[in-house]
Amino acid sequence: MDAPQMVIDSRQFRKVLGHFCTGVAVITAQGDDGPVGFACQSFAALSLDPPLVLFCPAKKSRSWPVIETAGTFAVNVLGDDQRDVSSVFGAPGGDKFETVTWRPAASGAPLLAGALAWIDCTVEAVHDAGDHYIAVGRVLELGEPEAGPPLLFYRGNYTSTAPERTTPAPARESLESFLTWPCGDDWL
């Protein structure tokens, strides 16, 4: 017996799913008329053997048809210090590449300067999925990861694994009191 279909309010859907923290990446490609790219939260590793990744472009995306036609793309994993880059690539229109430094990957896809990691891929498969596509990419090459906290998106805001502020350590009156300072959950 089939379960009855409930009507899901799109605002409530966004609110609930907004509680799932995601990383932020920029998907890029080299089109016939120049580079294209967009900020993406729906990126994930898919398979180790063969090495596959996936991302989910909106059907309304102007960049996606160029990326699909190019047949290759790069995933640029953004660091916490690249909020401005995410904002540029998350906004519609304009020449997004005039404000960033980049170099071409072996495939020609733009690799953004300062990204924590990059992955150069070919388009392996595309699947229809509601108002988005599921694009599967076969990994061609991986860049050496950089140190630093990732840029994250949570409940409609940027966030990070980096601490928001530092808290001074308590004064140590003696080495003995330092060695007996509480640890575990009490310390956190």
BATI-377633 format. One line per field, with one value per atom (N, C-alpha, C, O): atom name; residue number from 1; x, y, z; residue in three letters. Coordinates in steps of 0.2 Angstrom, whole numbers, plus 5000, padded with zeros to 4 digits. Example, Ala and Ser with C-alpha at 12.3 -4.5 7.8 and 13.67 -1.06 7.14 Angstrom:
# residues 2
atom	(N|CA|C|O|N|CA|C|O)
seq	(1|1|1|1|2|2|2|2)
east	(5066|5062|5066|5071|5064|5068|5064|5067)
north	(4972|4978|4984|4983|4989|4995|5000|5006)
up	(5039|5039|5039|5042|5035|5036|5039|5040)
type	(ALA|ALA|ALA|ALA|SER|SER|SER|SER)
This chain:
# residues 188
atom	(N|CA|C|O|N|CA|C|O|N|CA|C|O|N|CA|C|O|N|CA|C|O|N|CA|C|O|N|CA|C|O|N|CA|C|O|N|CA|C|O|N|CA|C|O|N|CA|C|O|N|CA|C|O|N|CA|C|O|N|CA|C|O|N|CA|C|O|N|CA|C|O|N|CA|C|O|N|CA|C|O|N|CA|C|O|N|CA|C|O|N|CA|C|O|N|CA|C|O|N|CA|C|O|N|CA|C|O|N|CA|C|O|N|CA|C|O|N|CA|C|O|N|CA|C|O|N|CA|C|O|N|CA|C|O|N|CA|C|O|N|CA|C|O|N|CA|C|O|N|CA|C|O|N|CA|C|O|N|CA|C|O|N|CA|C|O|N|CA|C|O|N|CA|C|O|N|CA|C|O|N|CA|C|O|N|CA|C|O|N|CA|C|O|N|CA|C|O|N|CA|C|O|N|CA|C|O|N|CA|C|O|N|CA|C|O|N|CA|C|O|N|CA|C|O|N|CA|C|O|N|CA|C|O|N|CA|C|O|N|CA|C|O|N|CA|C|O|N|CA|C|O|N|CA|C|O|N|CA|C|O|N|CA|C|O|N|CA|C|O|N|CA|C|O|N|CA|C|O|N|CA|C|O|N|CA|C|O|N|CA|C|O|N|CA|C|O|N|CA|C|O|N|CA|C|O|N|CA|C|O|N|CA|C|O|N|CA|C|O|N|CA|C|O|N|CA|C|O|N|CA|C|O|N|CA|C|O|N|CA|C|O|N|CA|C|O|N|CA|C|O|N|CA|C|O|N|CA|C|O|N|CA|C|O|N|CA|C|O|N|CA|C|O|N|CA|C|O|N|CA|C|O|N|CA|C|O|N|CA|C|O|N|CA|C|O|N|CA|C|O|N|CA|C|O|N|CA|C|O|N|CA|C|O|N|CA|C|O|N|CA|C|O|N|CA|C|O|N|CA|C|O|N|CA|C|O|N|CA|C|O|N|CA|C|O|N|CA|C|O|N|CA|C|O|N|CA|C|O|N|CA|C|O|N|CA|C|O|N|CA|C|O|N|CA|C|O|N|CA|C|O|N|CA|C|O|N|CA|C|O|N|CA|C|O|N|CA|C|O|N|CA|C|O|N|CA|C|O|N|CA|C|O|N|CA|C|O|N|CA|C|O|N|CA|C|O|N|CA|C|O|N|CA|C|O|N|CA|C|O|N|CA|C|O|N|CA|C|O|N|CA|C|O|N|CA|C|O|N|CA|C|O|N|CA|C|O|N|CA|C|O|N|CA|C|O|N|CA|C|O|N|CA|C|O|N|CA|C|O|N|CA|C|O|N|CA|C|O|N|CA|C|O|N|CA|C|O|N|CA|C|O|N|CA|C|O|N|CA|C|O|N|CA|C|O|N|CA|C|O|N|CA|C|O|N|CA|C|O|N|CA|C|O|N|CA|C|O|N|CA|C|O|N|CA|C|O|N|CA|C|O|N|CA|C|O|N|CA|C|O|N|CA|C|O|N|CA|C|O|N|CA|C|O|N|CA|C|O|N|CA|C|O|N|CA|C|O|N|CA|C|O|N|CA|C|O|N|CA|C|O|N|CA|C|O|N|CA|C|O|N|CA|C|O|N|CA|C|O|N|CA|C|O|N|CA|C|O|N|CA|C|O|N|CA|C|O|N|CA|C|O|N|CA|C|O|N|CA|C|O|N|CA|C|O|N|CA|C|O|N|CA|C|O|N|CA|C|O|N|CA|C|O|N|CA|C|O|N|CA|C|O|N|CA|C|O|N|CA|C|O|N|CA|C|O|N|CA|C|O|N|CA|C|O|N|CA|C|O|N|CA|C|O|N|CA|C|O|N|CA|C|O|N|CA|C|O|N|CA|C|O|N|CA|C|O)
seq	(1|1|1|1|2|2|2|2|3|3|3|3|4|4|4|4|5|5|5|5|6|6|6|6|7|7|7|7|8|8|8|8|9|9|9|9|10|10|10|10|11|11|11|11|12|12|12|12|13|13|13|13|14|14|14|14|15|15|15|15|16|16|16|16|17|17|17|17|18|18|18|18|19|19|19|19|20|20|20|20|21|21|21|21|22|22|22|22|23|23|23|23|24|24|24|24|25|25|25|25|26|26|26|26|27|27|27|27|28|28|28|28|29|29|29|29|30|30|30|30|31|31|31|31|32|32|32|32|33|33|33|33|34|34|34|34|35|35|35|35|36|36|36|36|37|37|37|37|38|38|38|38|39|39|39|39|40|40|40|40|41|41|41|41|42|42|42|42|43|43|43|43|44|44|44|44|45|45|45|45|46|46|46|46|47|47|47|47|48|48|48|48|49|49|49|49|50|50|50|50|51|51|51|51|52|52|52|52|53|53|53|53|54|54|54|54|55|55|55|55|56|56|56|56|57|57|57|57|58|58|58|58|59|59|59|59|60|60|60|60|61|61|61|61|62|62|62|62|63|63|63|63|64|64|64|64|65|65|65|65|66|66|66|66|67|67|67|67|68|68|68|68|69|69|69|69|70|70|70|70|71|71|71|71|72|72|72|72|73|73|73|73|74|74|74|74|75|75|75|75|76|76|76|76|77|77|77|77|78|78|78|78|79|79|79|79|80|80|80|80|81|81|81|81|82|82|82|82|83|83|83|83|84|84|84|84|85|85|85|85|86|86|86|86|87|87|87|87|88|88|88|88|89|89|89|89|90|90|90|90|91|91|91|91|92|92|92|92|93|93|93|93|94|94|94|94|95|95|95|95|96|96|96|96|97|97|97|97|98|98|98|98|99|99|99|99|100|100|100|100|101|101|101|101|102|102|102|102|103|103|103|103|104|104|104|104|105|105|105|105|106|106|106|106|107|107|107|107|108|108|108|108|109|109|109|109|110|110|110|110|111|111|111|111|112|112|112|112|113|113|113|113|114|114|114|114|115|115|115|115|116|116|116|116|117|117|117|117|118|118|118|118|119|119|119|119|120|120|120|120|121|121|121|121|122|122|122|122|123|123|123|123|124|124|124|124|125|125|125|125|126|126|126|126|127|127|127|127|128|128|128|128|129|129|129|129|130|130|130|130|131|131|131|131|132|132|132|132|133|133|133|133|134|134|134|134|135|135|135|135|136|136|136|136|137|137|137|137|138|138|138|138|139|139|139|139|140|140|140|140|141|141|141|141|142|142|142|142|143|143|143|143|144|144|144|144|145|145|145|145|146|146|146|146|147|147|147|147|148|148|148|148|149|149|149|149|150|150|150|150|151|151|151|151|152|152|152|152|153|153|153|153|154|154|154|154|155|155|155|155|156|156|156|156|157|157|157|157|158|158|158|158|159|159|159|159|160|160|160|160|161|161|161|161|162|162|162|162|163|163|163|163|164|164|164|164|165|165|165|165|166|166|166|166|167|167|167|167|168|168|168|168|169|169|169|169|170|170|170|170|171|171|171|171|172|172|172|172|173|173|173|173|174|174|174|174|175|175|175|175|176|176|176|176|177|177|177|177|178|178|178|178|179|179|179|179|180|180|180|180|181|181|181|181|182|182|182|182|183|183|183|183|184|184|184|184|185|185|185|185|186|186|186|186|187|187|187|187|188|188|188|188)
east	(5004|5000|5004|5009|5003|5007|5005|4999|5010|5009|5006|5008|5001|4998|5004|5008|5003|5008|5006|5000|5010|5009|5011|5016|5008|5010|5015|5014|5021|5027|5027|5028|5027|5028|5035|5040|5037|5044|5048|5054|5044|5048|5050|5056|5045|5047|5052|5057|5052|5057|5064|5069|5065|5071|5073|5079|5069|5070|5073|5078|5070|5072|5079|5083|5079|5086|5091|5097|5090|5095|5098|5104|5096|5099|5105|5108|5105|5111|5116|5116|5122|5127|5131|5132|5132|5136|5142|5143|5147|5152|5150|5145|5155|5153|5159|5165|5157|5161|5159|5153|5164|5162|5163|5169|5158|5159|5161|5157|5166|5168|5170|5171|5169|5171|5173|5172|5176|5178|5174|5174|5169|5165|5168|5173|5164|5167|5167|5172|5163|5163|5167|5166|5171|5174|5172|5168|5175|5174|5167|5165|5164|5158|5159|5163|5154|5154|5149|5146|5147|5142|5144|5147|5142|5143|5138|5132|5140|5136|5137|5143|5132|5132|5130|5132|5127|5125|5131|5130|5137|5142|5144|5144|5146|5148|5152|5152|5156|5160|5155|5150|5155|5151|5154|5150|5160|5162|5170|5173|5173|5180|5183|5188|5179|5182|5176|5172|5175|5180|5179|5173|5183|5183|5177|5179|5172|5166|5164|5164|5162|5159|5152|5151|5148|5142|5140|5143|5137|5134|5127|5126|5123|5116|5115|5113|5116|5114|5106|5103|5104|5097|5096|5100|5090|5088|5088|5088|5087|5087|5094|5094|5099|5105|5108|5106|5111|5113|5120|5122|5124|5130|5130|5135|5125|5125|5125|5129|5121|5122|5129|5131|5132|5139|5144|5148|5143|5147|5146|5150|5139|5137|5140|5143|5140|5142|5150|5153|5153|5161|5163|5168|5159|5160|5166|5167|5168|5173|5171|5168|5173|5172|5177|5180|5178|5182|5178|5173|5179|5176|5181|5187|5180|5184|5181|5176|5184|5182|5184|5190|5179|5181|5183|5180|5188|5190|5186|5182|5186|5182|5184|5180|5190|5192|5189|5191|5185|5183|5175|5172|5173|5166|5164|5159|5168|5167|5167|5163|5171|5171|5164|5161|5162|5156|5150|5145|5150|5145|5145|5140|5151|5151|5149|5145|5150|5148|5141|5138|5138|5132|5127|5121|5129|5125|5124|5128|5118|5117|5120|5121|5122|5125|5131|5135|5134|5141|5146|5145|5152|5158|5161|5165|5160|5162|5170|5173|5173|5180|5184|5190|5181|5185|5187|5192|5184|5186|5190|5192|5192|5196|5202|5202|5207|5213|5211|5209|5213|5212|5217|5220|5218|5222|5218|5214|5220|5216|5219|5225|5215|5216|5218|5218|5221|5222|5217|5217|5210|5204|5203|5199|5206|5204|5199|5198|5196|5192|5195|5201|5193|5196|5197|5192|5203|5205|5206|5210|5202|5202|5207|5208|5211|5216|5214|5208|5217|5215|5210|5209|5208|5203|5207|5213|5203|5206|5208|5213|5204|5206|5202|5198|5205|5201|5201|5206|5196|5195|5193|5188|5197|5196|5192|5194|5187|5182|5180|5180|5178|5173|5166|5165|5162|5155|5153|5154|5152|5151|5143|5142|5139|5132|5128|5130|5121|5117|5110|5108|5107|5101|5096|5097|5090|5084|5082|5082|5081|5079|5075|5078|5069|5065|5067|5067|5068|5070|5077|5080|5081|5088|5090|5086|5096|5100|5104|5107|5106|5111|5117|5116|5122|5128|5133|5136|5135|5141|5147|5147|5152|5159|5164|5164|5168|5173|5179|5181|5183|5189|5195|5196|5197|5203|5210|5215|5209|5215|5213|5208|5217|5216|5221|5227|5220|5225|5227|5223|5233|5235|5231|5231|5228|5224|5228|5234|5225|5228|5226|5220|5229|5227|5222|5223|5218|5213|5206|5205|5202|5195|5191|5192|5186|5182|5177|5175|5174|5168|5162|5161|5158|5152|5145|5146|5140|5133|5129|5128|5125|5121|5115|5117|5109|5103|5103|5102|5105|5105|5111|5111|5116|5122|5128|5129|5134|5140|5142|5141|5146|5149|5156|5158|5159|5166|5167|5164|5172|5174|5179|5181|5182|5186|5183|5177|5186|5182|5181|5185|5175|5173|5177|5178|5179|5183|5188|5186|5193|5197|5195|5193|5196|5195|5201|5205|5203|5209|5209|5204|5215|5216|5216|5218|5213|5214|5221|5225|5222|5229|5231|5227|5237|5239|5244|5249|5241|5245|5250|5255|5250|5256|5255|5250|5261|5261|5256|5253|5256|5251|5244|5241|5242|5235|5234|5228|5239|5239|5238|5234|5242|5241|5235|5233|5231|5225|5219|5213|5220|5214|5210|5212|5203|5198|5199|5201|5198|5198|5191|5187|5191|5185|5179|5181|5173|5168|5168|5166|5171|5172|5176|5175|5181|5186|5183|5184|5179|5176|5170|5167)
north	(4994|5000|5006|5007|5011|5017|5022|5023|5025|5030|5036|5038|5040|5046|5051|5052|5055|5060|5067|5069|5069|5076|5081|5081|5087|5093|5096|5098|5097|5100|5108|5109|5112|5119|5121|5118|5124|5125|5129|5128|5134|5138|5134|5134|5129|5125|5120|5118|5118|5113|5116|5113|5123|5126|5127|5126|5129|5130|5124|5124|5118|5112|5110|5108|5110|5108|5112|5111|5119|5124|5122|5124|5117|5115|5109|5107|5108|5103|5108|5111|5108|5112|5109|5103|5113|5111|5115|5121|5112|5116|5120|5119|5125|5129|5128|5129|5127|5126|5130|5132|5132|5135|5130|5128|5129|5124|5129|5134|5127|5131|5127|5121|5131|5127|5133|5139|5131|5135|5134|5129|5139|5139|5142|5145|5142|5145|5152|5155|5155|5163|5165|5171|5160|5162|5158|5153|5159|5155|5156|5162|5151|5152|5148|5144|5150|5147|5149|5154|5145|5146|5143|5138|5147|5144|5138|5138|5133|5127|5124|5123|5122|5119|5112|5108|5110|5103|5099|5097|5098|5095|5089|5090|5083|5078|5073|5072|5069|5063|5058|5057|5054|5049|5042|5037|5041|5034|5035|5039|5030|5030|5026|5027|5021|5017|5015|5011|5019|5024|5031|5031|5035|5041|5046|5049|5047|5051|5056|5054|5062|5067|5068|5067|5072|5075|5082|5084|5085|5092|5092|5089|5097|5098|5105|5109|5106|5113|5114|5109|5120|5121|5121|5123|5119|5119|5126|5127|5131|5138|5141|5147|5137|5140|5142|5138|5148|5150|5147|5146|5145|5142|5135|5132|5131|5124|5122|5117|5124|5122|5123|5119|5128|5129|5124|5121|5122|5117|5110|5106|5109|5102|5102|5096|5107|5107|5106|5103|5110|5109|5102|5100|5099|5092|5091|5085|5096|5096|5102|5107|5101|5106|5105|5100|5110|5110|5112|5116|5108|5110|5114|5111|5120|5124|5124|5127|5121|5120|5127|5128|5131|5137|5137|5133|5142|5142|5148|5152|5148|5153|5160|5164|5161|5168|5170|5175|5166|5167|5168|5166|5171|5173|5178|5177|5182|5187|5183|5185|5178|5174|5170|5170|5167|5164|5169|5167|5175|5180|5182|5183|5183|5184|5179|5180|5173|5167|5165|5161|5167|5166|5171|5169|5176|5181|5180|5178|5182|5181|5186|5192|5185|5189|5192|5190|5196|5199|5194|5188|5198|5194|5192|5196|5186|5184|5183|5184|5182|5181|5187|5186|5193|5199|5201|5205|5198|5200|5194|5195|5189|5183|5182|5183|5179|5176|5169|5165|5167|5160|5158|5162|5151|5148|5142|5139|5140|5134|5127|5127|5123|5116|5113|5116|5106|5103|5103|5103|5102|5102|5109|5109|5114|5121|5124|5130|5121|5123|5128|5126|5134|5138|5135|5133|5136|5134|5141|5145|5142|5149|5149|5144|5155|5156|5156|5159|5153|5153|5147|5147|5143|5138|5133|5132|5130|5125|5118|5115|5117|5111|5112|5116|5108|5108|5101|5097|5100|5093|5095|5098|5092|5093|5087|5081|5088|5082|5082|5088|5077|5076|5075|5072|5077|5076|5068|5066|5064|5057|5055|5051|5059|5057|5063|5067|5064|5069|5066|5062|5067|5064|5069|5074|5069|5073|5072|5067|5078|5078|5084|5088|5084|5089|5096|5096|5101|5107|5108|5113|5102|5102|5096|5092|5096|5090|5087|5091|5081|5078|5077|5072|5080|5080|5076|5077|5070|5066|5067|5068|5068|5070|5064|5062|5062|5058|5062|5066|5060|5064|5063|5057|5068|5068|5069|5066|5074|5077|5080|5083|5079|5082|5087|5086|5093|5098|5096|5093|5098|5097|5101|5108|5099|5103|5108|5107|5114|5120|5119|5116|5122|5122|5128|5133|5127|5132|5130|5124|5133|5131|5132|5137|5128|5128|5133|5135|5136|5140|5136|5131|5137|5133|5137|5143|5134|5137|5134|5128|5138|5135|5140|5145|5137|5141|5148|5153|5148|5154|5159|5165|5157|5161|5157|5151|5161|5158|5157|5160|5151|5150|5146|5145|5144|5141|5137|5137|5132|5128|5132|5130|5138|5142|5145|5147|5146|5149|5156|5160|5158|5165|5170|5176|5168|5173|5168|5162|5171|5167|5169|5175|5165|5166|5165|5160|5170|5169|5163|5161|5160|5154|5157|5162|5153|5155|5156|5152|5161|5161|5155|5152|5153|5147|5149|5152|5148|5150|5145|5147|5139|5135|5129|5128|5126|5120|5115|5112|5114|5109|5110|5105|5116|5118|5117|5115|5119|5118|5111|5109|5106|5099|5096|5091|5099|5096|5100|5099|5104|5108|5103|5098|5104|5099|5098|5103|5092|5090|5088|5087|5086|5083|5089|5094|5087|5091|5098|5103|5097|5103|5108|5114|5106|5111|5114|5120|5111|5114|5118|5121)
up	(5000|5000|5000|5004|4996|4995|5001|5003|5003|5009|5005|5000|5009|5006|5005|5009|5000|4998|5002|5001|5006|5010|5005|5002|5006|5003|5007|5013|5004|5008|5006|5000|5011|5010|5009|5012|5003|5001|5006|5007|5009|5015|5020|5023|5023|5028|5026|5030|5020|5017|5018|5020|5015|5016|5023|5025|5027|5034|5038|5041|5036|5039|5036|5040|5030|5027|5028|5028|5030|5032|5038|5039|5042|5048|5046|5051|5040|5038|5035|5030|5039|5037|5031|5030|5026|5020|5019|5021|5015|5012|5007|5004|5005|4999|4994|4995|4988|4982|4976|4976|4972|4965|4960|4959|4956|4950|4944|4943|4940|4935|4929|4929|4923|4917|4912|4913|4906|4901|4895|4892|4894|4888|4882|4882|4877|4870|4871|4868|4875|4876|4882|4884|4885|4891|4897|4896|4903|4909|4912|4911|4915|4919|4925|4926|4930|4936|4941|4940|4946|4951|4957|4958|4963|4970|4971|4968|4974|4975|4982|4984|4985|4991|4990|4995|4985|4984|4980|4974|4983|4981|4985|4991|4983|4987|4983|4977|4987|4984|4983|4987|4978|4976|4976|4979|4973|4973|4973|4970|4976|4976|4970|4968|4968|4962|4958|4959|4952|4950|4954|4957|4954|4958|4954|4949|4958|4955|4961|4967|4958|4963|4960|4954|4963|4961|4963|4968|4959|4961|4958|4953|4960|4958|4956|4960|4949|4947|4946|4944|4947|4945|4938|4934|4936|4929|4926|4920|4930|4928|4927|4925|4929|4929|4922|4917|4921|4915|4914|4908|4919|4919|4917|4913|4920|4919|4911|4910|4907|4900|4897|4893|4899|4896|4899|4895|4905|4909|4905|4904|4904|4901|4894|4893|4891|4884|4884|4879|4888|4889|4890|4888|4894|4896|4901|4903|4904|4909|4914|4912|4920|4925|4931|4932|4935|4941|4947|4946|4952|4959|4963|4964|4965|4969|4976|4977|4981|4988|4991|4992|4994|4996|5004|5008|5006|5012|5016|5012|5022|5026|5024|5025|5022|5020|5013|5010|5010|5003|5003|4998|5008|5008|5002|4999|5001|4995|4988|4984|4987|4981|4981|4975|4986|4986|4984|4980|4987|4985|4978|4975|4975|4968|4964|4959|4965|4961|4963|4959|4968|4970|4967|4968|4965|4962|4955|4951|4952|4945|4941|4943|4935|4930|4931|4936|4927|4928|4926|4925|4925|4924|4930|4933|4933|4939|4940|4945|4934|4934|4934|4934|4933|4933|4940|4941|4945|4952|4956|4961|4952|4955|4951|4945|4955|4951|4950|4954|4944|4942|4937|4934|4937|4931|4929|4932|4923|4920|4922|4923|4924|4925|4918|4913|4919|4913|4908|4902|4910|4906|4903|4899|4906|4904|4909|4909|4914|4919|4923|4925|4925|4930|4937|4940|4939|4946|4950|4948|4955|4959|4964|4968|4964|4968|4975|4977|4980|4987|4989|4995|4984|4986|4990|4990|4995|4999|4996|4997|4991|4987|4980|4979|4975|4968|4965|4967|4961|4958|4951|4950|4946|4939|4937|4938|4933|4931|4924|4921|4922|4916|4918|4923|4914|4915|4913|4907|4918|4917|4915|4911|4919|4918|4921|4925|4918|4921|4922|4917|4928|4929|4931|4934|4929|4930|4938|4940|4941|4948|4950|4953|4949|4951|4947|4941|4951|4948|4947|4946|4948|4948|4943|4942|4942|4939|4944|4948|4943|4947|4942|4937|4942|4938|4941|4946|4938|4940|4936|4930|4940|4937|4938|4944|4933|4934|4935|4932|4941|4943|4938|4937|4936|4931|4935|4935|4940|4944|4950|4950|4955|4962|4963|4962|4966|4968|4976|4979|4977|4984|4989|4988|4994|4998|5002|5004|5003|5007|5014|5016|5019|5026|5027|5023|5032|5033|5034|5032|5038|5039|5033|5029|5032|5026|5027|5032|5021|5021|5022|5018|5026|5027|5027|5028|5025|5025|5029|5029|5034|5039|5041|5042|5040|5041|5038|5041|5032|5028|5029|5026|5032|5034|5033|5033|5031|5031|5038|5043|5039|5046|5044|5038|5049|5049|5055|5060|5054|5059|5063|5069|5061|5065|5071|5070|5076|5082|5081|5077|5083|5082|5086|5084|5092|5096|5100|5101|5103|5108|5115|5116|5119|5126|5130|5129|5134|5137|5142|5145|5142|5147|5154|5155|5159|5166|5168|5166|5173|5176|5179|5183|5179|5182|5188|5187|5194|5200|5202|5205|5199|5200|5195|5192|5194|5189|5192|5187|5198|5201|5199|5197|5200|5198|5190|5188|5186|5179|5177|5173|5181|5179|5181|5179|5186|5188|5185|5187|5180|5177|5174|5171|5175|5172|5165|5161|5162|5155|5153|5157|5147|5144|5143|5142|5144|5143|5148|5146|5154|5158|5155|5157|5152|5149|5143|5142|5139|5133|5135|5131)
type	(MET|MET|MET|MET|ASP|ASP|ASP|ASP|ALA|ALA|ALA|ALA|PRO|PRO|PRO|PRO|GLN|GLN|GLN|GLN|MET|MET|MET|MET|VAL|VAL|VAL|VAL|ILE|ILE|ILE|ILE|ASP|ASP|ASP|ASP|SER|SER|SER|SER|ARG|ARG|ARG|ARG|GLN|GLN|GLN|GLN|PHE|PHE|PHE|PHE|ARG|ARG|ARG|ARG|LYS|LYS|LYS|LYS|VAL|VAL|VAL|VAL|LEU|LEU|LEU|LEU|GLY|GLY|GLY|GLY|HIS|HIS|HIS|HIS|PHE|PHE|PHE|PHE|CYS|CYS|CYS|CYS|THR|THR|THR|THR|GLY|GLY|GLY|GLY|VAL|VAL|VAL|VAL|ALA|ALA|ALA|ALA|VAL|VAL|VAL|VAL|ILE|ILE|ILE|ILE|THR|THR|THR|THR|ALA|ALA|ALA|ALA|GLN|GLN|GLN|GLN|GLY|GLY|GLY|GLY|ASP|ASP|ASP|ASP|ASP|ASP|ASP|ASP|GLY|GLY|GLY|GLY|PRO|PRO|PRO|PRO|VAL|VAL|VAL|VAL|GLY|GLY|GLY|GLY|PHE|PHE|PHE|PHE|ALA|ALA|ALA|ALA|CYS|CYS|CYS|CYS|GLN|GLN|GLN|GLN|SER|SER|SER|SER|PHE|PHE|PHE|PHE|ALA|ALA|ALA|ALA|ALA|ALA|ALA|ALA|LEU|LEU|LEU|LEU|SER|SER|SER|SER|LEU|LEU|LEU|LEU|ASP|ASP|ASP|ASP|PRO|PRO|PRO|PRO|PRO|PRO|PRO|PRO|LEU|LEU|LEU|LEU|VAL|VAL|VAL|VAL|LEU|LEU|LEU|LEU|PHE|PHE|PHE|PHE|CYS|CYS|CYS|CYS|PRO|PRO|PRO|PRO|ALA|ALA|ALA|ALA|LYS|LYS|LYS|LYS|LYS|LYS|LYS|LYS|SER|SER|SER|SER|ARG|ARG|ARG|ARG|SER|SER|SER|SER|TRP|TRP|TRP|TRP|PRO|PRO|PRO|PRO|VAL|VAL|VAL|VAL|ILE|ILE|ILE|ILE|GLU|GLU|GLU|GLU|THR|THR|THR|THR|ALA|ALA|ALA|ALA|GLY|GLY|GLY|GLY|THR|THR|THR|THR|PHE|PHE|PHE|PHE|ALA|ALA|ALA|ALA|VAL|VAL|VAL|VAL|ASN|ASN|ASN|ASN|VAL|VAL|VAL|VAL|LEU|LEU|LEU|LEU|GLY|GLY|GLY|GLY|ASP|ASP|ASP|ASP|ASP|ASP|ASP|ASP|GLN|GLN|GLN|GLN|ARG|ARG|ARG|ARG|ASP|ASP|ASP|ASP|VAL|VAL|VAL|VAL|SER|SER|SER|SER|SER|SER|SER|SER|VAL|VAL|VAL|VAL|PHE|PHE|PHE|PHE|GLY|GLY|GLY|GLY|ALA|ALA|ALA|ALA|PRO|PRO|PRO|PRO|GLY|GLY|GLY|GLY|GLY|GLY|GLY|GLY|ASP|ASP|ASP|ASP|LYS|LYS|LYS|LYS|PHE|PHE|PHE|PHE|GLU|GLU|GLU|GLU|THR|THR|THR|THR|VAL|VAL|VAL|VAL|THR|THR|THR|THR|TRP|TRP|TRP|TRP|ARG|ARG|ARG|ARG|PRO|PRO|PRO|PRO|ALA|ALA|ALA|ALA|ALA|ALA|ALA|ALA|SER|SER|SER|SER|GLY|GLY|GLY|GLY|ALA|ALA|ALA|ALA|PRO|PRO|PRO|PRO|LEU|LEU|LEU|LEU|LEU|LEU|LEU|LEU|ALA|ALA|ALA|ALA|GLY|GLY|GLY|GLY|ALA|ALA|ALA|ALA|LEU|LEU|LEU|LEU|ALA|ALA|ALA|ALA|TRP|TRP|TRP|TRP|ILE|ILE|ILE|ILE|ASP|ASP|ASP|ASP|CYS|CYS|CYS|CYS|THR|THR|THR|THR|VAL|VAL|VAL|VAL|GLU|GLU|GLU|GLU|ALA|ALA|ALA|ALA|VAL|VAL|VAL|VAL|HIS|HIS|HIS|HIS|ASP|ASP|ASP|ASP|ALA|ALA|ALA|ALA|GLY|GLY|GLY|GLY|ASP|ASP|ASP|ASP|HIS|HIS|HIS|HIS|TYR|TYR|TYR|TYR|ILE|ILE|ILE|ILE|ALA|ALA|ALA|ALA|VAL|VAL|VAL|VAL|GLY|GLY|GLY|GLY|ARG|ARG|ARG|ARG|VAL|VAL|VAL|VAL|LEU|LEU|LEU|LEU|GLU|GLU|GLU|GLU|LEU|LEU|LEU|LEU|GLY|GLY|GLY|GLY|GLU|GLU|GLU|GLU|PRO|PRO|PRO|PRO|GLU|GLU|GLU|GLU|ALA|ALA|ALA|ALA|GLY|GLY|GLY|GLY|PRO|PRO|PRO|PRO|PRO|PRO|PRO|PRO|LEU|LEU|LEU|LEU|LEU|LEU|LEU|LEU|PHE|PHE|PHE|PHE|TYR|TYR|TYR|TYR|ARG|ARG|ARG|ARG|GLY|GLY|GLY|GLY|ASN|ASN|ASN|ASN|TYR|TYR|TYR|TYR|THR|THR|THR|THR|SER|SER|SER|SER|THR|THR|THR|THR|ALA|ALA|ALA|ALA|PRO|PRO|PRO|PRO|GLU|GLU|GLU|GLU|ARG|ARG|ARG|ARG|THR|THR|THR|THR|THR|THR|THR|THR|PRO|PRO|PRO|PRO|ALA|ALA|ALA|ALA|PRO|PRO|PRO|PRO|ALA|ALA|ALA|ALA|ARG|ARG|ARG|ARG|GLU|GLU|GLU|GLU|SER|SER|SER|SER|LEU|LEU|LEU|LEU|GLU|GLU|GLU|GLU|SER|SER|SER|SER|PHE|PHE|PHE|PHE|LEU|LEU|LEU|LEU|THR|THR|THR|THR|TRP|TRP|TRP|TRP|PRO|PRO|PRO|PRO|CYS|CYS|CYS|CYS|GLY|GLY|GLY|GLY|ASP|ASP|ASP|ASP|ASP|ASP|ASP|ASP|TRP|TRP|TRP|TRP|LEU|LEU|LEU|LEU)
